[in-house]
């Protein structure tokens, strides 16, 4: 992952909408007095949901609301790849590049994004699409995967991802999930079914002599 920095182009100011402010206050009230800084991730997420990205003025507003040094809020915003630090498109494609996904073909998925959208951390010419490489999102068993607008699309092939990008570009909203219809994190082809009861009812168990067990007295 490259160093994450704020966009060089920033708005003059930021203000929470009435609805977002109510949610921010609700989050802050969840914590004991003096612990409101624990709501920093929640407030940054509300910023992003309202604006589409996290700007420097928004970071200042969050730091003032939480009584938190601005640099600490900046550290959180730049650490987590879930926060966008520049304007993004209507559809955001986040491709996992961590080891399990990389071993399963994440590089090929990124090549699709480069060809269909543009270089890494890039918004398409029409402003509709944006993509970036991110760290592990916890779906390693269904690698490779990508999050598109906060929903997971797993077991992807380059062809499957290309189709998804085309669908989103056309204004469609394809259902999230596995490209091979995997159920949860079950093995490919469906969950294992133990049809032989002896595999789980204990009937195959054999006595095992414990080395420290007391011996029965001789008759």
Secondary structure, DSSP 8 states (H G I E B T S, - for coil): -------SS--S-----HHHHHHHHHHHHTS-TT-GGGGHHHHHHHHHHHHSS--HHHHHHHHHHHT--HHHHHHHHHH-TTS-SS---SEEEEEE-SHHHHHTTHHHHHHHHHHHT-SSSEE-TTSSEEEEEE---S-GGG-S-EEETTEEEES--HHHHHHHHHHHHTT-----EETT---TT--TTS------GGGTSSTT------TTS------
